[in-house]
Amino acid sequence: MPLARRRVLRGAACLAALLPAACANTGAPAMTSDDQATIGQIQAYLDRMRQFRARFTQSGSDGDAEGNIWLDRPGRLRVEYLAPRARLLLANHGRLLVADQATGATTTMPVSNTPLDILLADRIALSGAVSVVSLQRFSGTLQITVLKTAAPTGGRLTLQFAAAPLALIGVVVQDSAGHTNTLRLTDLAPVATLDPTLFHYYPPAAPPG
């Protein structure tokens, strides 16, 4: 298999957490009434945030990177990595595409095979179809780890928030091999509408020859 395609396939697994999460205990933890209230506040915040754009810096198993992200619920996401590692992750029409912008190599898979559809659902609920694995509080921040109840070994997301006011500041993705990538979000801004063409893939133009 060409090296470029191997890198794209690995990026798809790490970014979307397609492989089972490295976790032995998937049972729901005991939650206090304060925990339940905080989970309710996080759920309401996420459910209100139907469209946004943000910048990000990434660290972890795939190395350091930076870029821009756009979310348009339900169902659409664009994660654009800037040069020198120009890559693109697109979710639209129930499919997830990962492309190497330099070589044009791509791979696709159903979004439903990943935990990304937790964030891309029309209505976000952190109960029932989604299970809360942990809720942690720190000085000025908090984080919640979630997975799909029907697929507890199918990947997980840890969402990090500034506590007051509540604001999404990071997403951590882990796969079954222990590969972990952390996206730190900055300049996150809700938007009224997003151009639908952001979520379509246009292959890089062939070099003149």
FENNOR-V287579 format. One record per residue. N is the residue number from 1. RES is the residue in one small letter. PHI is phi as a letter, one per 20 degrees, with the letter a starting at -180 (* if undefined). Layout:
BEGIN
n res phi
N RES PHI
N RES PHI
END
This chain:
BEGIN
n res phi
1 m *
2 p g
3 l g
4 a f
5 r f
6 r g
7 r f
8 v f
9 l f
10 r f
11 g f
12 a f
13 a f
14 c f
15 l f
16 a e
17 a l
18 l f
19 l e
20 p g
21 a f
22 a f
23 c b
24 a e
25 n d
26 t d
27 g f
28 a f
29 p f
30 a f
31 m d
32 t f
33 s f
34 d f
35 d f
36 q f
37 a f
38 t f
39 i f
40 g f
41 q f
42 i f
43 q g
44 a f
45 y f
46 l f
47 d f
48 r f
49 m e
50 r e
51 q c
52 f b
53 r c
54 a a
55 r e
56 f b
57 t c
58 q d
59 s c
60 g p
61 s f
62 d e
63 g n
64 d e
65 a b
66 e b
67 g r
68 n c
69 i c
70 w c
71 l c
72 d b
73 r e
74 p e
75 g n
76 r c
77 l b
78 r c
79 v c
80 e d
81 y e
82 l e
83 a g
84 p e
85 r d
86 a f
87 r c
88 l b
89 l d
90 l c
91 a d
92 n a
93 h l
94 g m
95 r d
96 l d
97 l d
98 v c
99 a c
100 d e
101 q f
102 a e
103 t d
104 g n
105 a f
106 t c
107 t b
108 t c
109 m a
110 p f
111 v f
112 s f
113 n e
114 t c
115 p f
116 l f
117 d f
118 i f
119 l e
120 l d
121 a f
122 d f
123 r c
124 i e
125 a c
126 l e
127 s b
128 g m
129 a f
130 v d
131 s d
132 v e
133 v e
134 s b
135 l c
136 q c
137 r d
138 f c
139 s f
140 g n
141 t c
142 l b
143 q b
144 i c
145 t d
146 v c
147 l b
148 k e
149 t g
150 a f
151 a c
152 p f
153 t d
154 g e
155 g o
156 r b
157 l c
158 t d
159 l d
160 q d
161 f c
162 a f
163 a e
164 a b
165 p f
166 l f
167 a b
168 l f
169 i c
170 g a
171 v c
172 v d
173 v c
174 q c
175 d d
176 s f
177 a e
178 g n
179 h f
180 t c
181 n c
182 t d
183 l d
184 r e
185 l e
186 t c
187 d l
188 l f
189 a c
190 p f
191 v c
192 a f
193 t b
194 l c
195 d f
196 p g
197 t f
198 l g
199 f d
200 h d
201 y e
202 y d
203 p g
204 p f
205 a f
206 a f
207 p f
208 p f
209 g b
END
